[in-house]
């Protein structure tokens, strides 16, 4: 992650905590599950904490992203977007 992209996640954190998804690219709005996006974004924000103590370990990041992916797959299947 570049410095600029990590700064973007840190700047977006207050919006993520408030549940605001205006930060999502317009081209993908409506094509994702809100809970899935929230989980992925929050784990990303934890990964770029200035202080190392609250940063998650890789296994925790992987578990959170797998859960977000599973939620997204369920969402796509329920919307008929899966093959």
N, C-alpha and C positions, 0 to 999 in steps of 0.2 A: 504494500500500500504506500503510495507516495504521500509526501507531507501534505500536499493540497487535498488529496482525497480524504486523508484522515482528519484534516481540519474541517472538511465538509460534513463528516459524520458527527464531529464534536459540535459544530454549529447547529446541526439538525436535531441534536438530542432533546432540547426542550420541547420541540414540536412532536417528537416521537413519544415522549413521556405524556404529553397532553392528548395523544391519540390523533393528532392532525396529520393527514396524509397529503397535504398540498405539496410536499416535497417530492412526491412520486412523479416520474416522467409521464406526461399526458398520453404518450403512445401506448403505455401498458395499463392505464387505469381501466378498471373493470375486468381485467384478465387475471386478477390475483385475489386470493383470499386475504382479507384484512389481518386476521390473526397470524397467518403465515408471514406476511410482510412485517408485521410488528415484531414477531420473534426474531426474524433475521436482522432487522434494523437495530433492535435493542442489543443483541449479542455483538453486532458490529461496533456499536457505541461503547460497549464495555471493553472491547479489544483495544481501543485507542485512548483509554484513560491515561492521563498524565502520570499519575501514581501507579506503580506496578501492582500494588497490593490488591485492588479490586478487579484486575484483569483476570478473565477466566483462563484456565489451562486449556490446551488444545483439545483434550478429550471432551471437555464441557462444550466448547465451541462446536465441535463435530456433532455432539448429541443434540444441541439446540438446532443446528442447521438441518440435521436429519429429520427432526420433528417438524420443522417449518416446511421442509420438502414434502413430507408425508401429508401434512394438512393441505398443501397446495395441490398435490396429486388427487386427493379426495375431492377438493373443490372442482378441479377440472373434470373429473369423472362425473360429478353430479350435474355439471353444466353441459355434458355431452361433448367435451373437447378432447377426449382421449380416444385413441384408436381401438 
